Amino acid sequence: MYKGVFKYCVLLFGILCFTSGHAQIGRTGGGGLQFGQTQGTNDIEKPREYELAGITVSGAKYLDNDLLIAVTNLVVGQKVHLPNDEGIARAVKALWKQELFSNVDITITKYVDDKVFINIGVEERPRLSRYNFRNIKPSEAKEIKGKLTLVANKVVTDATKKEAVVRIKKFYTDKGFGRAQVTVIEKNDSAAVNKVILTFVIEKGNKTHVNQVNIVGEQNTTEARLKRTLKSTKENSRFTLHPDPEVSVYPVTERSFGKYIGQFGFLTPSATLDALDRYFRFKFASSKFNQKKYEEDKQSLIAYYNTLGYRDASIASDTIYPVKNGNINIDIRVKEGRKYYFGDITWKGNTKYTSEFLTRTLAIKRGDVYNQELLEKRMGRQLSPDGGGEDVSSLYMDDGYLFFNIEPTEVSIVGDTINFEMRITEGAQATIRDINIAGNERTNEHVIRRELRTLPGNKFSRSDLIRSQREVANLGFFDQEKIGIQPKPHPEDGTVDIDYTVVEKSSDQLQLSAGFGGGVNFYGNVGITFNNFSIRNIFRPKFWDPLPVGDGQKFSISYASNGAYYNSLTTAFTEPWLGGHRPNALTANLVYSKYSAAAVGSDPNLSFLRMAGGGLSMGKRLNWPDNYFVFNYGAFYNNYLLKDYALVPNFTDGFSNDFHFKFVLSRNSITPSPLYPRGGSNVSFTFQVTPPYSAFTGTDYTNESSQQKYKWIEYHKYKFTADFYQQVYGNLVMRFAAKYGYLGYYNKGIGFSPFERFQVGGDGLSGYSYFVGKDIISQRGYEVYDATATIFNKYTAEMRYPFSLSPTATIYGLMFVDAANAWDNFSEYNPFKLNRDVGVGIRIFLPMFGLLGLDYGIGIDRYDAATGTTGLKDISKFNFMLGFEPE
């Protein structure tokens, strides 16, 4: 037995000795060192120093040989130690690091005495010629290309293809196609050397929708309320019909939405608003599933529990599982935990303010339900849209304490009560050193700098930062969502630099419309407004885009025509900083209009009203009562010529002159953007007055002709408007508005002026009545019901919600309630007799075209059974708006 074992051992030893004398050293075919010839077993086993006498390269078809040798850091004449030389090993790694090769070998080709010759063998990877997609739309392909890092001539590796697939799948996952599959086909490009074409075959599959969300474990709130915290994870919508005995529920998708709407043919035109509400209601929301947003929604659910006092609330488990049609259900189990309350709150580190004062500012007392969100808000750890001022941080940071910090520390928990110690680090006051502005490619820096409230040498103020951001956004030249403010403190000397970054956007507006027919041959209008104009750059072509830009001036011109029967030309120019040192705005305008009331086909000069005029006005920002106030004042002149035109009874021919002064005191604090305000107010009072010409003549105008009465018209006019915005939840905003107007006269013998009256009702865009000096007061759901009023009241309440806040398209929907009326004199005035309406609408703001809007209003007080005005079509009306929103 032992002899057999000994024989096997001898045989094994012999095999090992034989193989060790003929083995290759390092990696072969994968980037190692191998021998082309050997010098015997003893030479290989004993490391020896050689001189590198020659280096050659093989396999490099498209790369320079000398460049490859340089990458290895190997040079002829250097010493190498074989068989395991560190320099050669590093050379192999350096070549692999270039990611240009699929294989690297360094081979010893021959020995001459103590010299050695090596060959670097490489196999090059192919490069990208181009790539394309299958099974998707060109618009999708364009979007995907913007997300990939693939460029022509880039080396194609497995990692390159894998990264592209991941990005494509993420693109479709974000769009709701959670099961999208991507296959990569690599093909040699026959028209190019060592290049390949990649084809991404995409199978999107069906969208992954959330069929149902089930939440269990809640005891102190409702499942419906918890579902509302899941902002991006919504169930498939349901359409519920009432008052059917058997309530029918239909799933609503984008394709089927219109189909289900068509089922409501049973609604009668005479149904009132309350009846409509009983007949149907719907909820339409996106139910696409997105894993990333789902994770965020779970955090939102916990944050909601934290506002109710459940600081230990958690999601015990959540399960996502497929159901029919490839959709999913989500089951969430919550664990509420114990409800907590605020206990004692003490302060540490405060020297500027007393603890009592800080406690009053915090406005949280012992026994209040614990609310983490409220605590963060009262401490002021997050910037509020309007600059705050009602939190602890604002007290310090508005007074220069940039380095201020507050840390709420739970010092003890007694039962369900949490006691806090507010640990404050006040730091030193910081002074603003430098203001830096970047990103203004079209707008001159001084236009931005003059709007800033943060000035070098001033103490740092957080509210000034936020106010500066608001003022820059209100210019309208920049993407308001991308206005960046970055304080850069220098604690060593107590100063701070502030960097502002902006992204330019198109702010000019173009208005075009045209048509033919109706017997007037041509009708239409063309207008353009340049909101960032520059007079001083007129003779500097490099600043034209397409007209001279950069100084924040405003220039507009528009022309409207209805053939020979209506023509109007208006132009205006505004310099917002007259002289360049103070925000005193100068505005000049000219207008010419002519409207013919003659029958179409007849001579338009048989009956017409012509107006020509212009004016100058100045605007000045005030610092009292606060710096949101602006005072505007100006002088204006209009000349009217009438020929057989019945403007008012007994005044059909002749001319009138209107020279008046106008004073406007306004306060505008809306935030964060005038396109979609979410807070603040806009209030103004206007006083418009002419000289009392009749008081200078001593003439009794009671029996004078209309031409004499209205040769120089006289009046005094008052308007008050107020708009208030309140953020209700998220981006849901309430708007409340009130408007009042009154026109008075000096001389009873002359009476009210035929011009400057109020026209109430309609969409505010009808006809050409604006150029005869009337104020157009629209009311949705009504036709014009008073065209010569001297008094009006109007009230509005709107609920707004945005669909898009992108600077390229701001879109929001609204529901509204209006109440308004007009009277011809004070003896008829009854502020409680108002015409009411309700309805819905949509607003779309496109930078190039301005505002586009559509409202559907139902005039509640138009319902009259006695006259037969009972149908919904009789009391409802669509209103369109273009370029501006009527009053």
Rosetta blueprint (number, residue, H / E / L):
1 M L
2 Y H
3 K H
4 G H
5 V H
6 F H
7 K H
8 Y H
9 C H
10 V H
11 L H
12 L H
13 F H
14 G H
15 I H
16 L H
17 C H
18 F H
19 T H
20 S H
21 G L
22 H L
23 A L
24 Q L
25 I L
26 G L
27 R L
28 T L
29 G L
30 G L
31 G L
32 G L
33 L E
34 Q E
35 F E
36 G L
37 Q L
38 T L
39 Q L
40 G L
41 T H
42 N H
43 D H
44 I H
45 E H
46 K L
47 P L
48 R E
49 E E
50 Y E
51 E E
52 L E
53 A E
54 G E
55 I E
56 T E
57 V E
58 S E
59 G L
60 A L
61 K L
62 Y L
63 L L
64 D L
65 N H
66 D H
67 L H
68 L H
69 I H
70 A H
71 V H
72 T H
73 N L
74 L L
75 V L
76 V L
77 G L
78 Q L
79 K E
80 V E
81 H E
82 L E
83 P L
84 N L
85 D L
86 E H
87 G H
88 I H
89 A H
90 R H
91 A H
92 V H
93 K H
94 A H
95 L H
96 W H
97 K H
98 Q L
99 E L
100 L L
101 F E
102 S E
103 N E
104 V E
105 D E
106 I E
107 T E
108 I E
109 T E
110 K E
111 Y E
112 V E
113 D L
114 D L
115 K E
116 V E
117 F E
118 I E
119 N E
120 I E
121 G E
122 V E
123 E E
124 E E
125 R L
126 P L
127 R E
128 L E
129 S E
130 R E
131 Y E
132 N E
133 F E
134 R E
135 N L
136 I L
137 K L
138 P H
139 S H
140 E H
141 A H
142 K H
143 E H
144 I H
145 K H
146 G L
147 K L
148 L L
149 T L
150 L L
151 V L
152 A L
153 N L
154 K L
155 V E
156 V L
157 T L
158 D H
159 A H
160 T H
161 K H
162 K H
163 E H
164 A H
165 V H
166 V H
167 R H
168 I H
169 K H
170 K H
171 F H
172 Y H
173 T H
174 D H
175 K L
176 G L
177 F L
178 G L
179 R L
180 A L
181 Q E
182 V E
183 T E
184 V E
185 I E
186 E E
187 K E
188 N E
189 D L
190 S L
191 A L
192 A L
193 V L
194 N L
195 K E
196 V E
197 I E
198 L E
199 T E
200 F E
201 V E
202 I E
203 E E
204 K L
205 G L
206 N L
207 K L
208 T L
209 H E
210 V E
211 N E
212 Q E
213 V E
214 N E
215 I E
216 V E
217 G L
218 E L
219 Q L
220 N L
221 T L
222 T L
223 E H
224 A H
225 R H
226 L H
227 K H
228 R H
229 T L
230 L L
231 K L
232 S L
233 T L
234 K L
235 E L
236 N L
237 S E
238 R E
239 F E
240 T E
241 L E
242 H L
243 P L
244 D L
245 P L
246 E L
247 V L
248 S L
249 V E
250 Y E
251 P E
252 V E
253 T L
254 E H
255 R H
256 S H
257 F H
258 G H
259 K H
260 Y H
261 I H
262 G L
263 Q L
264 F H
265 G H
266 F H
267 L L
268 T L
269 P L
270 S L
271 A L
272 T L
273 L H
274 D H
275 A H
276 L H
277 D H
278 R H
279 Y H
280 F E
281 R E
282 F E
283 K L
284 F L
285 A L
286 S L
287 S L
288 K E
289 F L
290 N L
291 Q H
292 K H
293 K H
294 Y H
295 E H
296 E H
297 D H
298 K H
299 Q H
300 S H
301 L H
302 I H
303 A H
304 Y H
305 Y H
306 N H
307 T H
308 L L
309 G L
310 Y L
311 R L
312 D L
313 A L
314 S E
315 I E
316 A E
317 S E
318 D E
319 T E
320 I E
321 Y E
322 P E
323 V L
324 K H
325 N H
326 G H
327 N L
328 I E
329 N E
330 I E
331 D E
332 I E
333 R E
334 V E
335 K E
336 E L
337 G L
338 R L
339 K L
340 Y L
341 Y E
342 F E
343 G E
344 D E
345 I E
346 T E
347 W E
348 K E
349 G L
350 N L
351 T L
352 K L
353 Y L
354 T L
355 S H
356 E H
357 F H
358 L H
359 T H
360 R H
361 T H
362 L H
363 A L
364 I L
365 K L
366 R L
367 G L
368 D L
369 V E
370 Y L
371 N L
372 Q H
373 E H
374 L H
375 L H
376 E H
377 K H
378 R H
379 M H
380 G L
381 R L
382 Q L
383 L L
384 S L
385 P L
386 D L
387 G L
388 G L
389 G L
390 E L
391 D L
392 V H
393 S H
394 S H
395 L H
396 Y H
397 M H
398 D L
399 D L
400 G L
401 Y L
402 L L
403 F L
404 F L
405 N E
406 I E
407 E E
408 P E
409 T E
410 E E
411 V E
412 S E
413 I E
414 V E
415 G L
416 D L
417 T E
418 I E
419 N E
420 F E
421 E E
422 M E
423 R E
424 I E
425 T E
426 E L
427 G L
428 A L
429 Q L
430 A L
431 T E
432 I E
433 R E
434 D E
435 I E
436 N E
437 I E
438 A E
439 G L
440 N L
441 E L
442 R L
443 T L
444 N L
445 E H
446 H H
447 V H
448 I H
449 R H
450 R L
451 E L
452 L L
453 R L
454 T L
455 L L
456 P L
457 G L
458 N L
459 K E
460 F L
461 S L
462 R H
463 S H
464 D H
465 L H
466 I H
467 R H
468 S H
469 Q H
470 R H
471 E H
472 V H
473 A H
474 N H
475 L L
476 G L
477 F L
478 F E
479 D L
480 Q H
481 E H
482 K H
483 I L
484 G E
485 I E
486 Q E
487 P E
488 K E
489 P E
490 H E
491 P L
492 E L
493 D L
494 G L
495 T E
496 V E
497 D E
498 I E
499 D E
500 Y E
501 T E
502 V L
503 V L
504 E E
505 K L
506 S L
507 S L
508 D L
509 Q E
510 L E
511 Q E
512 L E
513 S E
514 A E
515 G E
516 F L
517 G L
518 G L
519 G L
520 V L
521 N L
522 F L
523 Y E
524 G E
525 N E
526 V E
527 G E
528 I E
529 T E
530 F E
531 N E
532 N E
533 F E
534 S L
535 I L
536 R L
537 N L
538 I L
539 F L
540 R L
541 P H
542 K H
543 F H
544 W E
545 D L
546 P L
547 L L
548 P E
549 V E
550 G L
551 D L
552 G L
553 Q E
554 K E
555 F E
556 S E
557 I E
558 S E
559 Y E
560 A E
561 S E
562 N L
563 G L
564 A L
565 Y L
566 Y E
567 N E
568 S E
569 L E
570 T E
571 T E
572 A E
573 F E
574 T E
575 E E
576 P L
577 W L
578 L L
579 G L
580 G L
581 H L
582 R L
583 P L
584 N E
585 A E
586 L E
587 T E
588 A E
589 N E
590 L E
591 V E
592 Y E
593 S E
594 K E
595 Y E
596 S E
597 A L
598 A L
599 A L
600 V L
601 G L
602 S L
603 D L
604 P H
605 N H
606 L H
607 S L
608 F E
609 L E
610 R E
611 M E
612 A E
613 G E
614 G E
615 G E
616 L E
617 S E
618 M E
619 G E
620 K E
621 R E
622 L L
623 N L
624 W L
625 P L
626 D L
627 N L
628 Y L
629 F E
630 V E
631 F E
632 N E
633 Y E
634 G E
635 A E
636 F E
637 Y E
638 N E
639 N E
640 Y E
641 L E
642 L E
643 K E
644 D L
645 Y L
646 A L
647 L L
648 V E
649 P L
650 N L
651 F E
652 T L
653 D L
654 G E
655 F E
656 S E
657 N E
658 D E
659 F E
660 H E
661 F E
662 K E
663 F E
664 V E
665 L E
666 S E
667 R E
668 N E
669 S L
670 I L
671 T E
672 P L
673 S L
674 P L
675 L L
676 Y L
677 P L
678 R L
679 G E
680 G E
681 S E
682 N E
683 V E
684 S E
685 F E
686 T E
687 F E
688 Q E
689 V E
690 T L
691 P L
692 P L
693 Y H
694 S H
695 A H
696 F H
697 T H
698 G L
699 T L
700 D L
701 Y L
702 T L
703 N L
704 E L
705 S L
706 S H
707 Q H
708 Q H
709 K H
710 Y L
711 K L
712 W E
713 I L
714 E L
715 Y L
716 H E
717 K E
718 Y E
719 K E
720 F E
721 T E
722 A E
723 D E
724 F E
725 Y E
726 Q E
727 Q E
728 V E
729 Y E
730 G L
731 N L
732 L E
733 V E
734 M E
735 R E
736 F E
737 A E
738 A E
739 K E
740 Y E
741 G E
742 Y E
743 L E
744 G E
745 Y L
746 Y L
747 N L
748 K L
749 G L
750 I L
751 G L
752 F L
753 S L
754 P L
755 F L
756 E L
757 R L
758 F E
759 Q E
760 V E
761 G L
762 G E
763 D L
764 G L
765 L L
766 S L
767 G L
768 Y L
769 S H
770 Y H
771 F H
772 V H
773 G L
774 K L
775 D E
776 I E
777 I E
778 S L
779 Q E
780 R L
781 G L
782 Y L
783 E L
784 V L
785 Y L
786 D E
787 A E
788 T E
789 A E
790 T L
791 I E
792 F E
793 N E
794 K E
795 Y E
796 T E
797 A E
798 E E
799 M E
800 R E
801 Y E
802 P E
803 F E
804 S E
805 L E
806 S E
807 P L
808 T L
809 A E
810 T E
811 I E
812 Y E
813 G E
814 L E
815 M E
816 F E
817 V E
818 D E
819 A E
820 A E
821 N E
822 A E
823 W E
824 D L
825 N L
826 F H
827 S H
828 E H
829 Y L
830 N L
831 P L
832 F L
833 K L
834 L L
835 N E
836 R E
837 D E
838 V E
839 G E
840 V E
841 G E
842 I E
843 R E
844 I E
845 F E
846 L E
847 P L
848 M L
849 F L
850 G E
851 L E
852 L E
853 G E
854 L E
855 D E
856 Y E
857 G E
858 I E
859 G E
860 I H
861 D H
862 R H
863 Y L
864 D E
865 A L
866 A L
867 T L
868 G L
869 T E
870 T L
871 G L
872 L H
873 K H
874 D H
875 I H
876 S E
877 K E
878 F E
879 N E
880 F E
881 M E
882 L E
883 G L
884 F L
885 E L
886 P L
887 E L
